[in-house]
């Protein structure tokens, strides 16, 4: 055994409580609160918007190129801009931004962090190619076979990039987070929903009526389906919310999230014109950010007894 292993062990052990008659780790958090706050909520939102828009545009174009090709060529550059902003936030959130490339030194398929990092890196390449070739096509240099190839290559890593954050955050040891087993399902469905909604806005702005009609139906279906993982996610988080919120605050948060899910559905069912679509998508994006922010905030919120000084 190393000569100074005992002092190192003493330094790494958290101090025992001085009052209350507790012993050991009883009623004490044994994990360090991560240095993640609002940035990770924006990161998760922009990641879903970028990957979801690409996936929605790619699947739509491959399934019905005559209907969706024009709007898809606009969607890829928009998705690239969203991804670049997301990657900027992700690097800033590392604590030491200059060391971001160290994540690519190893590849561990069993690690959500490693697999997600590689999916995101690989996804950025065909997305950049699809966006660049789409812009070149508008200038008269049309390399259609190369653009379609890039779109097809980006499908699998794009889906992995959309899904990995939920798996990563729900498989750690943080109280509350580790119980959110439906986070991966919610974030994946949310990405597809936001992607279809973004593509719907682009179709409406470009007056692509046939594409807009199909996408409006898809958004309505995904809004209904989104209620299932959202409800299961909040059921997972109920014990954590009971510790940090009063019953009145829990009802308030639940009502706001429910309104954010139902208002877009009502607007989409009511009318399909541009104004209704824009308002519905804005409400949807705000609700999607709010869910992520509420989830991220859990480890940073002290329990009710601590806040009240009990």
C-alpha angles and dihedrals in degrees: 000000000000114000097237098039093107096057090046090053091051091052095050096049113096115242117264118243113269098209140031098057092265122147133204115341096335111146091350126122108242097191128079115242108246119243091241121119132144095340094069091051090055090044091054091047096048091044089056092045093050099043093039093051092049093048093046092048094044096049092043094049095045091048098044112009094170090059103035108026096094096049092041091058088058094043096058096061090045090051090050092054091050091049093050091053089047092051090050091054091044092054092046090051093059093081091230104049094182090066098056092112090064088078088070096054092087136031118211113173090192093058116082089205095052095041092046093049091052093045090052092047094047092044092055091062101059090037090056090047093048092048094047094046090047090055091046090052089058088054093052100264101113117184095168097166092053093047094051090046090054091049092052093046091052096055100083099042088042091057090046090051091051094050106037100076094061092049092046096050095043095051098059130093099249113127109253095010094068090056095053096095092157095056093096092052092047096048092047094049090042091054092052090045094050091044093054090045092051091047089049091055091050091048092050092048091049091046093239094155099177093049091045092052093052093045093048089058091047092051092050091052092047091048090056092046091047090066091068100059090035092056092044091048092054089046087056090050097045095098091049092047090050089060098049104029134053117237090257091053091049091054090047093052092045092049093050093049091046091049090050089055098042101042094063090047091052093047093048091050093045101053141351101209123121097259094053091046093051094048092046093050093046091052090046093052092047090050091048091052091047092054091051093046093049090050095047091048095059100090091043096054115087117226118266093255092053093048093049093046094242 
